[in-house]
């Protein structure tokens, strides 16, 4: 019985340590965000949202469906132009990545969007695998982007030092993120009404002539 309790305790400690890997989730002056290629202007905190996505180190790629990726942490912009942070650990310098241990490596990607689109769940509905013009949020305009993949980032124990998915492109990390503007797409009925209005205007002008 004593052996069983000891084994159970060891397994419990192993499983606990397995889920304690941390990474930094803040960008730097060299890895800032932009919109349509222009540095994001200073804005109130909460204007932009960022999601840190994680996948096994064998994933290597990401597409518009975000398939194979799991939400690891959420962040938002700071008041500095193009800067963001999502750090929420005890020391405020990292985020915990559940399911990945302190000596694990993982791939990371970052998704950014304008807060007008809502939280991550609402953004996913709007994004609709990259085909937002046919999704539930098609009538809402907004900014969005999916970063490149940061490959094989080593996680660290609490207290660091922490690695960060943001970094120079030469090191295989994410050098920055550029959000693009996606305009609202009118419903077919709106197009039809606009067409009828244009036709009526042409008829009215002809009669007047």
Protein Blocks (a to p, Z undefined) as FASTA:
>chain_A
ZZmmmmmmmmmmmmmmmmmcccdddddfklccceehiacddddehkaccddddddfklop
acfkogoiacfbdcdddfbehiacfbfbfnopaccdehiafkbccddddddddfklopfk
lmmmmnnnoiamlmmklmpgcddddddddehiacddehiaaddfbdcfklopafbdcddd
ddddddfklmmmmmmmmmmmmmmmmmmZZ
